[in-house]
Amino acid sequence: MSSPSALRPLDEVLARLLAGLHPVAAELLPVADAAGWVAAATLRAPAAVPVRPLALRRGIAVASAGLIGASPHAPILLAAPPPPVLSGDELPAGADAVLPADAVAASGPFHEIGQPAYPGEGAALAGSDLAADAAIVAAGTTITAEAVLALTLAGIASVSVRRPRVAVTGEADGPAAAWLRAWLAQAGCMVTEALPADLVLRLARDPAEHAPGAGPALQPGGEAVLVLDADRRTLVLSPRFDALAAGLFALVMPFLAAAAGRGLRSLSRPLTRKIVSQVGLADLALLRATAEGWEPLGVGRITLAALLAADAVAVLGPASEGAAAGSMLAAMPLTEPFEPR
């Protein structure tokens, strides 16, 4: 087991973990397979969406300019009936509105419409959903299901993404390990048990026995051991959920942000009550968001109850003795933890 004298400052361990790290190589994926991964480049609409006006309802396609002044007492006469359309149909050339089907009536050899229409009535005009060159996904952001929809409608077939590969090995069969894998997948990683990987998370009940070395001066999580072997980065963690959470929030998340070419979000809010931290160690603080600010749920200790209720996590530096009520504290949100969004 690592003794307190063998601990290294968290900042030093994190610096060693990130030293020489560059964003992982981008790879091309079909748009349909891109949801959940991180965009390697900003993606823009190559043309307006829709390219031509589309019907938003069932009815008849009309040109609004041809119905100016139309009324029941002064209907507009047409030589041919307006074409019927269904929702989603492309309007014929010149048409820019959709009226109810009963807006047209036969009048001898003609067809009359006794009401006006405005451009876009019952229709999506060209470019009304998305302008040409509009940004759909920014580089470094997660590609959402909505982004996939927009990319597809914009005619983009494939996208360039970054997918850091993280191997979870060792004593990795328990519920805490399953939680860790789910968190990693949600953070945009390819989670595997096989090597090679950009980061190896080895779970062992006695990390120091499996990989002798100094752990981070962090509570909880001081038993973690970082092993650097050539180009392989291995972080050995105890498989208990609090140790995994500490390693994930303090070390793995900064690694994933750097590997995917994005940053971690930081939200500053006032503390609703004071917190106390142990000098010489970095303490993790779980926080709940309230109308008044951050409510501390635990400092230097992670319980299941706190993990369930937490909205954010902060790392208190080793020189800190805590923070007073009302003071501002920066924390990483647990939902949407990456920048930019």
C-alpha positions in Angstrom: 0.0 0.0 0.0 1.2 3.6 -0.7 2.2 5.4 2.4 1.4 9.1 2.9 5.2 9.9 2.5 5.2 8.2 -0.9 2.4 10.4 -2.3 3.1 13.0 -5.0 1.2 16.2 -5.5 -1.9 15.6 -7.7 -0.8 18.3 -10.2 2.5 16.5 -10.6 0.8 13.2 -11.3 -1.6 14.8 -13.7 1.3 16.6 -15.5 3.1 13.3 -16.0 -0.1 11.7 -17.3 -0.7 14.4 -19.8 3.0 15.0 -20.8 3.4 14.6 -24.6 -0.3 13.8 -25.1 -1.8 15.0 -28.4 -5.4 14.5 -29.6 -5.8 11.0 -31.0 -5.9 10.6 -34.7 -9.2 11.5 -36.4 -11.1 8.8 -38.3 -13.9 9.0 -40.8 -17.3 7.5 -39.9 -20.6 7.4 -41.8 -22.9 10.0 -40.3 -25.3 7.3 -39.2 -22.6 5.9 -36.9 -21.3 9.2 -35.6 -23.7 9.9 -32.7 -21.9 10.1 -29.3 -18.4 10.7 -30.7 -16.4 13.9 -30.7 -16.2 15.9 -34.0 -12.6 16.4 -35.1 -13.5 19.4 -37.2 -16.3 22.0 -37.4 -19.0 20.7 -39.8 -21.0 23.3 -41.8 -24.0 23.0 -44.1 -22.8 22.9 -47.7 -26.2 24.4 -48.9 -29.4 25.8 -47.5 -31.8 23.3 -45.9 -34.3 22.8 -47.4 -32.9 23.5 -50.9 -36.5 24.1 -52.2 -39.7 24.9 -50.3 -41.4 22.0 -48.6 -45.0 21.5 -47.6 -45.7 21.5 -43.9 -49.2 20.2 -44.2 -51.6 18.6 -46.6 -53.3 21.0 -49.0 -52.6 22.7 -52.3 -49.4 24.4 -53.4 -49.8 28.0 -54.5 -47.7 31.1 -55.4 -48.5 33.7 -52.8 -47.7 36.6 -55.2 -50.5 35.4 -57.5 -53.1 35.6 -54.7 -52.5 39.2 -53.6 -55.9 40.9 -52.9 -57.9 37.6 -53.2 -61.1 37.6 -51.2 -64.5 35.8 -51.3 -65.9 38.8 -53.2 -62.9 39.0 -55.5 -61.5 35.6 -56.0 -58.4 34.9 -58.2 -59.2 32.7 -61.2 -56.8 30.0 -62.2 -56.8 28.1 -65.5 -55.7 24.9 -63.8 -56.2 23.6 -60.3 -53.2 24.0 -57.9 -51.4 20.7 -57.4 -52.2 18.8 -54.2 -49.3 18.2 -51.8 -48.7 16.2 -48.6 -46.5 17.2 -45.6 -42.9 16.9 -46.6 -43.5 17.2 -50.3 -41.3 19.5 -52.3 -43.4 22.4 -53.8 -43.5 22.8 -57.5 -41.5 25.7 -59.1 -42.9 29.1 -58.2 -45.0 27.8 -55.3 -44.1 29.2 -51.8 -47.2 28.4 -49.7 -49.7 25.7 -48.9 -53.5 26.4 -48.5 -56.2 23.9 -47.3 -57.5 21.8 -50.1 -61.0 23.4 -49.8 -59.5 26.9 -50.5 -60.0 26.2 -54.2 -63.4 25.7 -55.9 -64.3 24.9 -59.5 -66.0 27.8 -61.4 -66.9 26.6 -64.9 -63.7 26.1 -66.8 -61.7 27.9 -64.1 -60.7 27.4 -60.5 -61.0 30.2 -58.0 -59.3 30.9 -54.7 -60.9 33.5 -52.5 -58.2 34.0 -49.9 -54.7 35.4 -50.0 -51.5 33.5 -48.9 -48.3 34.8 -47.5 -44.8 33.4 -48.4 -44.1 30.4 -46.1 -47.8 29.8 -45.1 -48.0 26.1 -44.5 -44.5 25.6 -46.0 -40.9 25.6 -45.1 -39.1 28.1 -47.4 -35.7 27.4 -48.8 -33.0 27.9 -46.1 -35.6 28.3 -43.4 -34.3 25.3 -41.4 -30.6 25.9 -41.9 -28.7 28.6 -43.8 -25.9 27.7 -46.1 -22.5 27.5 -44.3 -24.3 27.4 -40.9 -22.2 25.5 -38.3 -23.9 22.2 -37.4 -21.3 20.7 -35.1 -18.3 22.5 -33.7 -14.9 20.9 -33.5 -14.4 19.2 -30.1 -18.1 18.8 -29.4 -20.2 15.6 -29.1 -22.2 14.7 -32.1 -25.8 14.4 -30.9 -28.7 12.7 -32.5 -30.0 16.1 -33.6 -26.7 16.9 -35.2 -26.9 13.5 -37.1 -30.3 14.6 -38.3 -29.1 18.0 -39.5 -26.0 16.5 -41.1 -28.0 14.0 -43.0 -30.6 16.6 -44.2 -27.7 18.8 -45.3 -26.4 16.0 -47.5 -23.2 15.2 -45.5 -22.5 11.5 -45.7 -19.4 11.1 -43.4 -17.7 12.9 -40.6 -14.3 13.0 -39.0 -14.3 12.1 -35.3 -11.9 11.4 -32.4 -12.4 8.3 -30.3 -9.9 7.9 -27.4 -9.5 4.2 -26.7 -9.5 3.2 -23.0 -8.8 -0.3 -21.9 -10.3 -1.4 -18.5 -8.5 -4.5 -17.3 -7.7 -6.4 -14.1 -10.5 -6.9 -11.4 -13.1 -5.3 -13.7 -16.1 -7.5 -13.2 -18.0 -5.7 -10.4 -20.7 -3.1 -10.5 -18.3 -0.3 -9.9 -16.3 -1.3 -13.0 -19.5 -1.4 -15.0 -20.3 2.1 -13.8 -16.8 3.2 -14.8 -17.2 1.7 -18.3 -20.6 3.4 -18.7 -19.1 6.8 -17.7 -16.3 6.4 -20.2 -18.6 5.5 -23.0 -20.8 8.5 -22.2 -17.7 10.6 -22.3 -17.0 9.6 -25.9 -14.5 6.8 -25.4 -14.1 3.4 -27.1 -14.1 1.2 -24.1 -12.3 -2.2 -24.5 -10.4 -4.9 -22.6 -7.8 -5.3 -25.3 -4.6 -3.5 -26.1 -3.3 -1.3 -27.6 -5.1 1.6 -26.0 -4.5 5.3 -25.4 -5.0 4.8 -21.7 -5.1 1.6 -19.6 -7.2 1.6 -16.4 -6.0 -1.5 -14.4 -8.3 -2.3 -11.5 -6.5 -4.0 -8.5 -7.4 -4.1 -4.8 -3.8 -3.3 -3.9 -2.5 -1.0 -6.7 0.9 -0.5 -5.1 1.5 -4.3 -5.1 0.7 -4.6 -8.8 2.6 -1.4 -9.8 4.9 0.0 -7.1 5.2 3.7 -7.2 3.9 6.9 -5.7 0.2 7.7 -5.8 -1.4 11.2 -6.0 -1.9 13.1 -2.8 -5.6 12.9 -3.3 -8.4 11.9 -1.1 -10.1 9.7 -1.9 -7.9 8.0 -4.5 -4.4 8.2 -3.0 -3.8 4.5 -3.7 -3.8 5.1 -7.4 -0.5 4.5 -9.2 0.5 5.9 -12.6 2.8 3.7 -14.7 4.4 5.2 -17.8 6.0 2.5 -20.1 7.2 3.8 -23.5 4.1 5.1 -25.1 1.7 3.3 -22.8 -0.1 5.2 -20.0 -1.5 2.9 -17.2 -3.4 4.1 -14.2 -3.8 1.5 -11.6 -6.9 2.0 -9.4 -8.6 0.3 -6.6 -11.9 -1.3 -7.9 -14.1 0.2 -5.1 -16.5 2.9 -6.5 -15.1 5.8 -4.5 -11.6 5.1 -5.7 -12.8 4.8 -9.3 -14.8 8.0 -9.1 -11.8 9.9 -7.7 -9.4 8.6 -10.4 -12.1 9.3 -13.1 -12.8 12.9 -12.0 -9.3 14.0 -11.0 -7.2 12.2 -13.6 -9.1 10.4 -16.4 -11.4 13.3 -17.4 -8.5 15.7 -18.0 -6.8 13.0 -20.0 -10.0 12.3 -22.1 -10.4 16.0 -22.8 -6.8 16.4 -24.1 -7.0 13.1 -26.1 -10.2 14.3 -27.8 -9.1 17.8 -28.4 -11.5 19.6 -26.1 -11.6 21.2 -22.7 -13.3 20.6 -19.4 -16.1 22.9 -18.3 -15.8 24.9 -15.1 -18.8 26.5 -13.5 -18.3 28.9 -10.6 -21.0 29.3 -8.0 -21.1 30.4 -4.3 -20.9 27.8 -1.6 -24.1 27.5 0.5 -22.0 26.5 3.6 -18.3 26.3 4.4 -16.2 23.3 3.6 -13.0 22.1 5.3 -10.1 20.5 3.4 -7.0 18.8 4.7 -3.8 20.8 4.0 -1.2 18.8 2.1 -3.8 16.7 0.2 -6.0 17.5 -2.7 -9.6 16.8 -1.7 -12.5 16.0 -4.0 -15.7 17.7 -3.2 -19.0 16.5 -4.5 -21.6 19.3 -4.9 -25.3 19.7 -5.6 -26.6 22.7 -7.5 -29.3 24.7 -5.6 -30.8 28.1 -6.3 -28.4 29.6 -3.8 -25.2 27.9 -5.2 -23.2 24.8 -4.6 -24.3 22.6 -1.7 -21.4 20.5 -0.4 -22.3 16.8 -0.2 -18.9 15.5 1.0 -15.2 16.5 0.9 -12.5 13.9 0.7 -15.1 11.2 0.9 -17.4 9.8 -1.8 -20.5 8.0 -0.7 -23.2 6.4 -2.9 -25.7 8.9 -1.6 -23.4 11.8 -2.5 -22.7 10.4 -5.9 -26.4 10.0 -6.7 -27.2 13.5 -5.7 -24.1 15.3 -7.1 -24.3 17.7 -10.0 -20.6 18.7 -10.0 -17.2 17.9 -8.6 -14.4 20.2 -7.5 -10.7 19.6 -6.6 -9.5 21.5 -3.6 -5.8 22.2 -3.8 -3.3 20.9 -1.2 -2.7 24.4 0.1 -6.4 24.9 0.8 -7.9 24.6 4.3 -11.4 24.8 2.7 -13.6 27.6 1.7 -16.1 29.8 3.5 -19.8 30.0 2.9 -20.6 32.4 0.1 -17.1 32.1 -1.5 -17.0 31.2 -5.2 -16.0 27.7 -6.1 -15.2 26.4 -9.6 -16.4 22.9 -10.3 -16.8 20.5 -13.2 -20.4 19.7 -14.0 -21.1 15.9 -14.2 -23.5 16.4 -17.1 -22.0 18.0 -20.1 -18.5 18.2 -18.5 -16.7 19.2 -21.7 -16.2 22.5 -23.5 -17.3 23.6 -26.0 -20.9 22.3 -26.1 
